[in-house]
């Protein structure tokens, strides 16, 4: 790029480049590295290319595969297999929470060896697929035996600061009246501060139960939920949406149309279509599976519009996501019991097979844009001030000494707080 161009024009040109080019430019000059790593540039960079991350299982043992596909006119030709971050190798089990602003959130559980009398730890990993960087956050250990944990993740639209939301609630109605404190406990981790805190806003009502996975749209977290009310001496449930605003950190209830509110919650799912929330309703008509797609109007939170119905001639199928063109991505089974991922064109009813064969209910699809978030973070950072010596040595064994040394500014504090001494670790 010519050196006599004004910095403002250079900046504008760089904002239009793909992430891979920007990563290379960071090595060209200190000025460009300083610009690309700046908070303002990272916050205002919007990648032009959308991708779809496909996760699925293969084989009898459920071996996981992760593939990224460029979602443009070449779809689905440009695809690449992905290797998960080394931090995920610490997990005994893990699942994907969701994606937001180009970051993928994974949540897992790790334990040293097979001694189940020793409590393990839960950890969140935030992964920028485009630049192959990841950081981890250890979940605070506050188990009490009667609560279950819901993890949410999203990027604040005002600050572009990644946030993790931890919601603990009572999972059995017979415990509701016996617990000495409020049934909901909410904590928020903000990456810029590296700390957990409890927001002051009111949590959801205790009769609310979260169902299924989250969806992030424009800085809002959404969950499908049910509310149980007492009617004529009995209990009755209805469906609704719970929203968490990543900026104000408030919970909001969103009512569903009657046909969705009183449908079986296990035959409902939520997803993201472009920049809108959609609810997918599954039913059976004349031995065919029918999926009704409802979109929430952006300016009217409680208003939903029916978009279209999908008639799928298959014994088993599920809507797993949507392309940026609006076409649904469906997991369906063929006659031989093989599950495939296909794209369905609602108007022509044409099915485009994507070439993935997996096991039942193993496909997940997440859309993401390229981003520079985490570019200013040391790779393999672990945010945790209570990391034990045993957990530290486990990380050393799994990740290797070279990567552990890259753990960061936080590593010195971890060593000091836990009095960890190891002749093989050279910090500084």
Secondary structure as the mmCIF struct_conf table of DSSP 4:
data_model
#
loop_
_struct_conf.conf_type_id
_struct_conf.id
_struct_conf.beg_label_comp_id
_struct_conf.beg_label_asym_id
_struct_conf.beg_label_seq_id
_struct_conf.end_label_comp_id
_struct_conf.end_label_asym_id
_struct_conf.end_label_seq_id
TURN_TY1_P TURN_TY1_P1 UNK A 3 UNK A 4
BEND BEND1 UNK A 5 UNK A 5
HELX_RH_AL_P HELX_RH_AL_P1 UNK A 7 UNK A 15
TURN_TY1_P TURN_TY1_P2 UNK A 16 UNK A 16
BEND BEND2 UNK A 17 UNK A 17
HELX_RH_AL_P HELX_RH_AL_P2 UNK A 19 UNK A 25
TURN_TY1_P TURN_TY1_P3 UNK A 26 UNK A 28
HELX_RH_AL_P HELX_RH_AL_P3 UNK A 30 UNK A 36
TURN_TY1_P TURN_TY1_P4 UNK A 37 UNK A 37
BEND BEND3 UNK A 38 UNK A 38
HELX_RH_AL_P HELX_RH_AL_P4 UNK A 39 UNK A 44
BEND BEND4 UNK A 48 UNK A 48
STRN STRN1 UNK A 50 UNK A 58
TURN_TY1_P TURN_TY1_P5 UNK A 59 UNK A 62
STRN STRN2 UNK A 63 UNK A 70
BEND BEND5 UNK A 72 UNK A 72
TURN_TY1_P TURN_TY1_P6 UNK A 73 UNK A 76
BEND BEND6 UNK A 77 UNK A 77
STRN STRN3 UNK A 79 UNK A 81
HELX_RH_3T_P HELX_RH_3T_P1 UNK A 86 UNK A 90
BEND BEND7 UNK A 92 UNK A 92
STRN STRN4 UNK A 93 UNK A 100
TURN_TY1_P TURN_TY1_P7 UNK A 101 UNK A 102
STRN STRN5 UNK A 103 UNK A 110
BEND BEND8 UNK A 112 UNK A 112
TURN_TY1_P TURN_TY1_P8 UNK A 113 UNK A 114
TURN_TY1_P TURN_TY1_P9 UNK A 116 UNK A 117
BEND BEND9 UNK A 118 UNK A 118
STRN STRN6 UNK A 121 UNK A 128
TURN_TY1_P TURN_TY1_P10 UNK A 129 UNK A 132
STRN STRN7 UNK A 133 UNK A 138
HELX_LH_PP_P HELX_LH_PP_P1 UNK A 139 UNK A 140
BEND BEND10 UNK A 145 UNK A 146
STRN STRN8 UNK A 147 UNK A 155
TURN_TY1_P TURN_TY1_P11 UNK A 157 UNK A 159
STRN STRN9 UNK A 162 UNK A 170
HELX_RH_3T_P HELX_RH_3T_P2 UNK A 173 UNK A 175
TURN_TY1_P TURN_TY1_P12 UNK A 176 UNK A 178
BEND BEND11 UNK A 180 UNK A 181
BEND BEND12 UNK A 183 UNK A 183
STRN STRN10 UNK A 184 UNK A 190
TURN_TY1_P TURN_TY1_P13 UNK A 191 UNK A 194
STRN STRN11 UNK A 195 UNK A 197
BEND BEND13 UNK A 200 UNK A 201
HELX_LH_PP_P HELX_LH_PP_P2 UNK A 202 UNK A 205
TURN_TY1_P TURN_TY1_P14 UNK A 206 UNK A 207
STRN STRN12 UNK A 208 UNK A 217
TURN_TY1_P TURN_TY1_P15 UNK A 218 UNK A 219
STRN STRN13 UNK A 220 UNK A 231
TURN_TY1_P TURN_TY1_P16 UNK A 232 UNK A 233
STRN STRN14 UNK A 234 UNK A 245
TURN_TY1_P TURN_TY1_P17 UNK A 246 UNK A 248
STRN STRN15 UNK A 251 UNK A 255
HELX_LH_PP_P HELX_LH_PP_P3 UNK A 256 UNK A 257
HELX_RH_AL_P HELX_RH_AL_P5 UNK A 258 UNK A 261
TURN_TY1_P TURN_TY1_P18 UNK A 262 UNK A 262
BEND BEND14 UNK A 263 UNK A 263
HELX_RH_3T_P HELX_RH_3T_P3 UNK A 265 UNK A 267
STRN STRN16 UNK A 268 UNK A 273
TURN_TY1_P TURN_TY1_P19 UNK A 274 UNK A 275
STRN STRN17 UNK A 276 UNK A 285
TURN_TY1_P TURN_TY1_P20 UNK A 286 UNK A 287
STRN STRN18 UNK A 288 UNK A 296
TURN_TY1_P TURN_TY1_P21 UNK A 298 UNK A 299
TURN_TY1_P TURN_TY1_P22 UNK A 301 UNK A 302
STRN STRN19 UNK A 304 UNK A 312
BEND BEND15 UNK A 314 UNK A 316
STRN STRN20 UNK A 317 UNK A 322
TURN_TY1_P TURN_TY1_P23 UNK A 324 UNK A 325
BEND BEND16 UNK A 326 UNK A 326
STRN STRN21 UNK A 328 UNK A 333
TURN_TY1_P TURN_TY1_P24 UNK A 335 UNK A 336
BEND BEND17 UNK A 337 UNK A 337
STRN STRN22 UNK A 339 UNK A 345
TURN_TY1_P TURN_TY1_P25 UNK A 346 UNK A 349
STRN STRN23 UNK A 350 UNK A 358
TURN_TY1_P TURN_TY1_P26 UNK A 360 UNK A 361
STRN STRN24 UNK A 364 UNK A 369
TURN_TY1_P TURN_TY1_P27 UNK A 373 UNK A 376
BEND BEND18 UNK A 377 UNK A 377
HELX_LH_PP_P HELX_LH_PP_P4 UNK A 378 UNK A 378
TURN_TY1_P TURN_TY1_P28 UNK A 379 UNK A 380
STRN STRN25 UNK A 381 UNK A 383
TURN_TY1_P TURN_TY1_P29 UNK A 385 UNK A 386
HELX_RH_AL_P HELX_RH_AL_P6 UNK A 389 UNK A 399
HELX_RH_AL_P HELX_RH_AL_P7 UNK A 401 UNK A 405
TURN_TY1_P TURN_TY1_P30 UNK A 406 UNK A 407
HELX_RH_AL_P HELX_RH_AL_P8 UNK A 409 UNK A 418
TURN_TY1_P TURN_TY1_P31 UNK A 419 UNK A 419
TURN_TY1_P TURN_TY1_P32 UNK A 423 UNK A 424
#
